[in-house]
């Protein structure tokens, strides 16, 4: 990780869960981190608990990634104030639990697609363009895009009739898996040194899980910690620049899916 010290990482969904754990881990590894979230105050509260040296390396920016204008403004601020982007942890996501075939579910479906897919499109596009500009100025510069996916993007979990439907969430994660390969091809097409990797965790103990699912699963099934996912992301970023890590799947020991 030494080569990443003082480089700039942007983390979406940084106010809680995996995003917050990644922000803390990256700051601890010596990077300058811009945390994006609608709940900006949560990032500021997290920063206040860090050692003084690390506090200076964590920046909180309000950003609803479903709004393209807010994503553009966040990356523009990062470029102007910090000089660019070297790492993106594309993490923000939501789960809708209305049935996919149910009445009146349009908003829940739309919100999931806008957050999980279009938010990713906006963030990855802006990060890549920033990384590409840096490489044009410094040919040896490298960049890394991390897409936080899910095992639900590899196989649709059958939660059974006692639990809510996962709606369009697995479909959005399957789409992210395909997008990762498209990005890999495009980054190569432009002859850049930007890598793109996917991290696909099993069940993680975060507030993305709806209460109905948490209440049933927590007492009976092991879960990963957000810090476990952050550790996998640090390992991925730390691999040599000639290594393309395509996907890492991690599950808690004993997971039943």
C-alpha positions as CSV (number, residue, x, y, z in Angstrom):
1,X,0.0,0.0,0.0
2,X,3.0,2.3,0.2
3,X,2.6,3.5,-3.3
4,X,-1.0,4.7,-2.5
5,X,0.0,7.0,0.4
6,X,-1.3,10.5,0.0
7,X,-3.3,9.5,-3.1
8,X,-7.0,10.4,-3.2
9,X,-9.8,7.8,-2.8
10,X,-13.5,8.6,-3.3
11,X,-15.9,6.3,-1.4
12,X,-19.6,6.4,-2.1
13,X,-22.1,5.5,0.6
14,X,-19.5,6.4,3.2
15,X,-21.8,7.3,6.0
16,X,-22.3,3.7,7.3
17,X,-21.6,0.1,6.9
18,X,-19.1,-1.0,4.3
19,X,-18.5,2.5,3.0
20,X,-17.7,3.8,6.4
21,X,-15.3,0.9,7.1
22,X,-13.6,1.5,3.8
23,X,-13.2,5.2,4.5
24,X,-11.6,4.4,7.9
25,X,-9.3,1.7,6.4
26,X,-8.1,3.9,3.5
27,X,-7.4,6.8,5.8
28,X,-5.5,4.5,8.1
29,X,-3.5,3.3,5.1
30,X,-2.4,6.8,4.4
31,X,-4.8,7.8,1.6
32,X,-6.7,11.0,1.5
33,X,-10.4,10.1,1.4
34,X,-13.5,11.9,0.1
35,X,-16.6,10.3,1.6
36,X,-19.8,10.8,-0.4
37,X,-23.2,10.3,1.2
38,X,-26.6,11.9,1.7
39,X,-26.0,11.8,5.4
40,X,-22.8,13.9,5.4
41,X,-23.1,14.5,9.1
42,X,-22.5,10.8,9.8
43,X,-19.1,11.0,8.0
44,X,-18.2,14.2,10.0
45,X,-19.1,12.3,13.2
46,X,-16.8,9.4,12.2
47,X,-14.0,11.9,11.4
48,X,-14.2,13.4,14.8
49,X,-13.4,10.1,16.4
50,X,-10.3,9.5,14.3
51,X,-6.7,10.5,15.5
52,X,-5.9,14.1,14.5
53,X,-3.5,13.1,11.7
54,X,-6.3,10.9,10.1
55,X,-9.0,13.5,10.6
56,X,-7.1,15.8,8.2
57,X,-7.2,13.2,5.5
58,X,-11.0,12.5,5.6
59,X,-13.3,14.9,3.8
60,X,-17.1,14.6,3.9
61,X,-19.2,15.7,0.9
62,X,-23.0,15.6,0.6
63,X,-23.9,13.7,-2.5
64,X,-27.0,11.8,-3.6
65,X,-25.5,9.6,-6.3
66,X,-28.9,9.2,-8.0
67,X,-28.6,12.9,-8.9
68,X,-26.0,13.3,-11.7
69,X,-25.5,17.0,-10.9
70,X,-24.5,16.2,-7.3
71,X,-22.0,13.5,-8.5
72,X,-20.5,16.0,-11.0
73,X,-20.2,18.6,-8.3
74,X,-18.5,16.2,-5.9
75,X,-15.9,15.1,-8.4
76,X,-15.3,18.6,-9.5
77,X,-14.6,19.6,-5.9
78,X,-12.2,16.7,-5.5
79,X,-10.4,17.7,-8.7
80,X,-10.1,21.4,-7.7
81,X,-9.3,20.9,-4.0
82,X,-7.3,17.6,-4.0
83,X,-5.9,17.3,-7.5
84,X,-7.8,14.3,-8.8
85,X,-8.9,10.8,-8.0
86,X,-6.7,7.7,-7.8
87,X,-9.1,5.2,-6.2
88,X,-12.9,4.8,-6.3
89,X,-14.8,2.5,-4.0
90,X,-18.2,2.4,-5.7
91,X,-20.2,1.1,-2.7
92,X,-23.5,2.9,-2.3
93,X,-26.5,0.6,-2.8
94,X,-30.0,-0.2,-1.5
95,X,-32.4,-3.1,-1.3
96,X,-36.1,-2.8,-2.1
97,X,-38.4,-5.4,-0.6
98,X,-41.7,-4.8,-2.4
99,X,-42.6,-7.8,-4.6
100,X,-41.3,-7.4,-8.2
101,X,-44.7,-8.6,-9.4
102,X,-46.7,-6.6,-6.8
103,X,-48.9,-3.6,-7.4
104,X,-47.7,-0.1,-6.9
105,X,-44.0,-1.0,-6.8
106,X,-42.7,1.4,-9.4
107,X,-40.9,3.8,-7.1
108,X,-39.2,1.0,-5.1
109,X,-37.9,-0.5,-8.4
110,X,-36.9,2.8,-9.8
111,X,-35.0,3.8,-6.6
112,X,-33.0,0.6,-6.7
113,X,-32.1,1.0,-10.3
114,X,-31.2,4.7,-9.9
115,X,-29.0,4.0,-6.9
116,X,-27.4,0.7,-7.7
117,X,-26.9,1.2,-11.5
118,X,-27.2,4.8,-12.5
119,X,-25.3,6.0,-9.4
120,X,-22.6,3.6,-10.3
121,X,-22.5,4.8,-13.9
122,X,-22.1,8.4,-12.8
123,X,-19.4,7.7,-10.2
124,X,-17.3,5.3,-12.2
125,X,-17.5,7.5,-15.3
126,X,-16.3,10.6,-13.4
127,X,-13.6,8.7,-11.5
128,X,-12.3,7.1,-14.7
129,X,-12.2,10.4,-16.6
130,X,-10.2,12.0,-13.7
131,X,-7.8,9.0,-13.6
132,X,-7.3,9.2,-17.4
133,X,-6.5,13.0,-17.2
134,X,-3.9,12.2,-14.5
135,X,-2.3,9.5,-16.7
136,X,-2.1,11.9,-19.6
137,X,-0.1,14.3,-17.4
138,X,1.8,11.6,-15.6
139,X,2.2,8.5,-17.8
140,X,3.2,6.3,-14.8
141,X,0.1,7.2,-12.8
142,X,-2.3,4.4,-12.0
143,X,-5.9,4.2,-10.9
144,X,-8.2,1.5,-9.4
145,X,-12.0,1.3,-9.4
146,X,-13.5,-1.1,-6.9
147,X,-17.1,-2.1,-7.4
148,X,-18.8,-3.4,-4.2
149,X,-21.1,-6.1,-5.5
150,X,-22.7,-9.1,-3.8
151,X,-23.1,-12.9,-4.0
152,X,-26.6,-12.0,-5.1
153,X,-24.9,-10.9,-8.4
154,X,-23.8,-14.5,-8.9
155,X,-26.8,-16.5,-7.8
156,X,-30.3,-15.2,-6.7
157,X,-30.8,-16.2,-3.1
158,X,-34.0,-18.0,-2.3
159,X,-35.1,-16.5,1.0
160,X,-38.3,-18.5,1.2
161,X,-41.9,-17.4,1.8
162,X,-41.2,-16.1,5.3
163,X,-39.0,-13.3,4.1
164,X,-39.6,-10.4,1.8
165,X,-38.8,-10.5,-1.9
166,X,-35.4,-9.1,-3.0
167,X,-37.2,-7.3,-5.8
168,X,-34.8,-6.0,-8.5
169,X,-31.8,-6.0,-6.2
170,X,-30.2,-9.2,-7.5
171,X,-30.8,-8.1,-11.1
172,X,-29.0,-4.8,-10.4
173,X,-26.0,-6.8,-9.0
174,X,-25.9,-9.1,-12.0
175,X,-25.8,-6.0,-14.1
176,X,-22.9,-4.6,-12.1
177,X,-21.0,-7.8,-12.7
178,X,-21.4,-7.4,-16.5
179,X,-20.6,-3.7,-16.3
180,X,-17.3,-4.5,-14.5
181,X,-16.2,-6.5,-17.5
182,X,-17.3,-3.8,-19.9
183,X,-15.2,-1.3,-17.9
184,X,-12.2,-3.6,-18.0
185,X,-12.4,-3.8,-21.8
186,X,-12.9,0.0,-22.2
187,X,-10.1,0.9,-19.8
188,X,-7.8,-1.4,-21.9
189,X,-9.1,0.0,-25.1
190,X,-7.9,3.5,-24.0
191,X,-4.5,1.9,-23.0
192,X,-4.7,3.2,-19.5
193,X,-3.3,1.8,-16.3
194,X,-6.7,1.9,-14.6
195,X,-7.8,-1.4,-13.1
196,X,-11.3,-2.4,-12.1
197,X,-12.2,-5.1,-9.6
198,X,-15.4,-6.4,-8.0
199,X,-15.8,-7.4,-4.4
200,X,-18.7,-9.8,-3.8
201,X,-19.5,-10.4,-0.1
202,X,-22.1,-12.6,1.3
203,X,-24.4,-11.3,4.0
204,X,-22.8,-8.4,5.8
205,X,-24.1,-7.0,9.1
206,X,-25.1,-3.5,7.9
207,X,-28.2,-1.4,7.8
208,X,-28.7,-2.1,4.1
209,X,-30.6,-5.2,5.2
210,X,-34.3,-4.4,5.8
211,X,-35.5,-4.9,9.3
212,X,-37.7,-7.8,8.3
213,X,-34.7,-9.7,7.0
214,X,-32.4,-8.7,9.8
215,X,-34.9,-10.0,12.4
216,X,-35.0,-13.5,10.9
217,X,-31.4,-13.9,9.7
218,X,-29.3,-12.3,12.5
219,X,-30.2,-14.9,15.2
220,X,-29.6,-17.9,12.9
221,X,-26.9,-17.0,10.4
222,X,-23.3,-15.8,10.6
223,X,-22.5,-12.5,9.0
224,X,-19.4,-10.7,7.7
225,X,-18.4,-7.5,9.4
226,X,-18.0,-4.4,7.3
227,X,-14.3,-4.4,8.2
228,X,-13.9,-7.8,6.6
229,X,-15.0,-6.3,3.3
230,X,-12.7,-3.3,3.7
231,X,-9.8,-5.6,4.4
232,X,-10.5,-7.4,1.1
233,X,-10.6,-4.1,-0.7
234,X,-7.3,-3.0,0.8
235,X,-5.7,-6.3,-0.3
236,X,-7.1,-5.8,-3.9
237,X,-5.8,-2.3,-4.2
238,X,-2.4,-3.4,-2.8
239,X,-1.8,-6.0,-5.5
240,X,1.0,-5.2,-8.0
241,X,-0.1,-2.8,-10.8
242,X,0.2,-5.6,-13.4
243,X,-2.3,-7.8,-11.6
244,X,-6.0,-7.5,-12.7
245,X,-8.1,-8.8,-9.8
246,X,-11.4,-9.6,-11.5
247,X,-13.6,-10.6,-8.6
248,X,-13.2,-11.6,-5.0
249,X,-16.0,-13.5,-3.3
250,X,-16.0,-13.6,0.5
251,X,-18.6,-15.3,2.8
252,X,-18.8,-15.7,6.5
253,X,-17.8,-19.2,7.6
254,X,-21.0,-21.2,7.8
255,X,-23.2,-19.1,5.5
256,X,-26.0,-21.2,4.2
257,X,-26.6,-19.6,0.8
